Structures are given as C-alpha cells and as structure tokens.
Amino acid sequence: MFTFRRTYLGLFLIALVLLAAACQSGPDPSILAGDWEADTDFGSISLTVQPDGRTIDRTTIVFNSGGIANVHMSTNEQKFSNFTFEYETTQDQSTYTFHIKFNQDGETATVVWEGPSGEGGTVEMLKIQ
C-alpha cells in the first residue's frame, strides 16, 4: 500500500511539473534581438535589442524638417519587459513619447508616438536583422 501511494505521489508531481512548464507566459524574449526600424511622419526611429531580448542599447530618432535632419541618439542601456518599451526625447523644446509593443512573432512591432499639440501616430516597426 505504501508503494501504491508513493507511485501516485510521484506521478502527481510529474504532472504538476509538466503543467507548470506548459503554462509559460509567451515566447522567449530573445527572439527580439537585432536591429529594428520604422519610418514616421516626422522622420524615423531605429533601435537595437540585445541578445537577452530585454535590453535596448541604441535608440535613434531622426526628425526631418525643411530638408534638415536632427538626430537624437541614446547609447544608454535601457531595460524593458513584457515585449513593451517606452522612450521619450525632446526636439525644439517639445517632448515626444514613443510606446513600442513588440509582437510575439519577433519580427514586427507597433509604435504609437505622441508629440506636442496632440500630434501623433501609429506605425509598424520591422526587424531588419
């Protein structure tokens, strides 16, 4: 009888471990690693996600105005989670905020940007590498 209980306890623990493994929340974030780009109404945005899939170490925003390109680049490492990244920068004393939601396919993302005076938009960002 003791062996019978032990067998069922062992099977129960194995089933519990398998259930926990099956309940993982989404794909491995490392699928996001690489360079990303999107064109916007005002210019472009690009960034590099490190191999861990949780760190961005280069963000570049290009503002085109009257044939002149103003480039804002950050080389500070920035952590993000849940496939979501937010970034803020200033151009001509106006603040621009970028909300980036990476899709779980690891190849596309949606960028929602907000600028001064209620301007903004939504664009698709693509992984280029």
C-alpha positions as CSV (number, residue, x, y, z in Angstrom):
1,M,0.0,0.0,0.0
2,F,2.9,2.4,0.8
3,T,4.4,1.8,-2.7
4,F,1.0,2.4,-4.3
5,R,0.7,5.9,-2.6
6,R,4.3,6.7,-3.4
7,T,3.7,5.8,-7.1
8,Y,0.7,8.1,-7.3
9,L,2.5,10.9,-5.5
10,G,5.4,10.6,-8.0
11,L,3.0,10.7,-10.9
12,F,1.2,13.6,-9.4
13,L,4.4,15.6,-9.0
14,I,5.5,14.8,-12.6
15,A,2.1,16.0,-13.9
16,L,2.4,19.2,-11.8
17,V,5.9,19.9,-13.2
18,L,4.6,19.4,-16.8
19,L,1.6,21.6,-16.2
20,A,3.8,24.4,-14.9
21,A,6.1,24.1,-17.9
22,A,3.1,24.3,-20.2
23,C,1.9,27.5,-18.6
24,Q,5.0,29.6,-19.6
25,S,3.9,33.1,-20.5
26,G,4.7,33.6,-24.1
27,P,7.8,33.1,-26.3
28,D,11.4,33.6,-25.2
29,P,12.1,37.4,-25.4
30,S,15.5,36.7,-27.1
31,I,13.6,36.4,-30.4
32,L,13.5,40.2,-30.3
33,A,17.3,40.5,-30.6
34,G,18.5,42.6,-33.5
35,D,18.1,45.9,-35.3
36,W,14.6,47.5,-35.7
37,E,13.4,50.4,-37.9
38,A,10.3,52.4,-38.6
39,D,9.5,55.4,-40.8
40,T,7.3,58.1,-39.3
41,D,5.6,61.3,-40.4
42,F,8.4,63.3,-38.9
43,G,11.4,61.0,-39.8
44,S,12.3,57.7,-38.4
45,I,13.1,55.6,-35.3
46,S,15.5,52.8,-35.0
47,L,16.8,50.7,-32.1
48,T,18.9,47.7,-31.3
49,V,17.7,44.9,-28.9
50,Q,20.5,42.9,-27.3
51,P,20.6,39.1,-27.3
52,D,18.8,38.8,-24.0
53,G,15.7,40.3,-25.6
54,R,15.2,42.7,-22.6
55,T,17.8,45.4,-23.2
56,I,18.0,48.2,-25.8
57,D,21.4,49.7,-26.1
58,R,20.9,52.1,-29.0
59,T,17.9,54.2,-29.8
60,T,18.0,56.7,-32.7
61,I,15.2,59.2,-33.6
62,V,15.6,61.3,-36.7
63,F,13.4,64.4,-37.1
64,N,13.3,65.8,-40.7
65,S,12.3,69.4,-41.0
66,G,12.8,71.6,-44.0
67,G,15.4,69.3,-45.5
68,I,17.4,69.2,-42.3
69,A,17.7,66.0,-40.2
70,N,18.0,66.4,-36.5
71,V,19.3,63.1,-35.0
72,H,18.7,62.1,-31.3
73,M,20.7,59.1,-30.3
74,S,20.9,57.3,-26.9
75,T,23.5,54.7,-26.2
76,N,22.4,54.2,-22.7
77,E,21.2,50.6,-22.0
78,Q,17.5,50.6,-21.2
79,K,15.7,47.6,-19.8
80,F,12.2,46.7,-20.9
81,S,9.8,43.8,-20.2
82,N,6.6,42.1,-21.4
83,F,7.5,43.0,-25.0
84,T,6.9,46.7,-24.3
85,F,9.3,49.6,-24.4
86,E,8.7,53.3,-23.8
87,Y,11.1,56.1,-24.8
88,E,10.9,59.9,-24.5
89,T,13.0,62.6,-26.2
90,T,12.9,66.3,-26.7
91,Q,13.1,68.2,-30.0
92,D,13.0,72.0,-30.1
93,Q,11.7,72.1,-26.5
94,S,8.9,69.7,-27.4
95,T,8.6,66.3,-25.8
96,Y,7.9,63.2,-28.0
97,T,6.9,59.9,-26.4
98,F,7.2,56.5,-28.1
99,H,5.3,53.4,-26.9
100,I,6.6,50.3,-28.7
101,K,4.9,47.0,-28.4
102,F,6.8,44.1,-29.9
103,N,4.7,41.4,-31.4
104,Q,5.3,37.8,-30.2
105,D,6.3,36.8,-33.7
106,G,9.7,38.6,-33.0
107,E,9.6,40.3,-36.4
108,T,7.2,43.2,-36.1
109,A,6.2,45.9,-33.5
110,T,3.7,48.6,-33.3
111,V,5.0,52.1,-32.4
112,V,2.5,54.7,-31.1
113,W,4.1,58.1,-30.8
114,E,2.8,61.3,-29.2
115,G,4.2,64.8,-29.8
116,P,3.3,68.3,-28.9
117,S,-0.1,69.9,-29.6
118,G,-1.8,66.5,-29.8
119,E,0.1,65.3,-32.9
120,G,1.0,61.6,-33.0
121,G,0.5,58.5,-35.0
122,T,0.9,54.7,-35.2
123,V,3.4,53.0,-37.4
124,E,4.7,49.4,-37.9
125,M,8.3,48.7,-36.9
126,L,10.2,45.9,-38.6
127,K,13.2,43.8,-37.5
128,I,15.9,44.2,-40.1
129,Q,18.5,41.9,-38.7
